[in-house]
Amino acid sequence: MSIKSDLWLRRMAVEQQMISPFLPELVREENGNRIISAGASSYGYDMRLADDGFRIFSSVHAMEIDPKHFNESDSLIEPNLRVAEDGAKYYLLPPHHYGLGVTVETFKMPRNVTGLAIGKSTYARAGLLVNATPLEAGWEGRLVVEIANLANLPLRVYVNEGIGQILFFESDEDCAVSYSDRGGKYQGQTGLTYAKV
């Protein structure tokens, strides 16, 4: 098993529709403004946070979170989408809060490929933790991104810009049972999907 390069990513985006929409180059500027990079990098893909479905955990209506009996109406609130001076859109994640979002991109993982979503250093240096999340062989859908503001100040989380990076690993053989074979509970998610058992 080996980590895959930008050349491989470009090929897989065309041949297997593995990432859609796909940015074949690392984009650092949009409409004349600097953005948090998105697209294919040397050995990974910088995924973007979508502007639909972002939620923040809040204790306003609930006393606890039960992943086995998740109640999104009690546990989550929808923050306002804000606009920065340069026109960039963002959500404000309060200090020591946890949020859920979803990627712009839809992923279609081949049977012999698995991915690992990790954080970006630009956000990490500002106090944002992106939960490491696997993209299993055979999984398809938009990735739910779990993020935490570890800082003591509110943190801007920009939409349609890079939120984390996915590293792709290709095996020299197919797995015996893929995510789709076992009917994985998050298969085919098209938007924000909450905890399921």
C-alpha positions, 0 to 999 in steps of 0.5 A: 500500500502506498500514498498516492500523488497528484498525478494519480488523483487527476487520473482517478478523478477522470477515470473513476469519478473519485472526486467530484467536483474536482480541482486538479490544481491547488487553488489559493486565490479566488476572485482576486482574494487569497483563500485557504487552499483547496484542490489537488496538492502533491500527495493529497486533496484539500477538501472544501467545506460546503455552505449547507448543513453546518451545525454547532453543538449547544447545551441550550436545549439538551443535557447530553449527547447520546450517539446511540439515540442522537437527537439533532433538534436538541443538540445542534443549532444552525449558526448564521452564514456571515460575509467578510469584508472581502466577500468570503463567507464563513461561520463563526465557531465559538470558543471550545465548541464542536461543529459538523459540516459537509464537503463540497466534494462527493467521493467515490472510493474504489474497492482498493483505495482508502482515504484519511481526512486530516486537518490543515496547518493553517487552521490548526495554527488558529486553534481548529482541530479537524477530526481524522476520518477514514474514507473506506474502500467502497464508500460513496458520498459527501464527507461529514467533517467534524471540527472543534475550536480549541482556542479561547476566541471565536474562530472563522470557518470559511466555506467553499475553501479548504477545511482539511486534506485527504490522503489516499492509499491504494492497495495492491489487492481488493479488500474482501468486504468493502464498505458498500458490500456490508451496507455501511450506514453512511453510504450515499450521504448527500448532506449532513448526516448525524450519528447512527448506530 
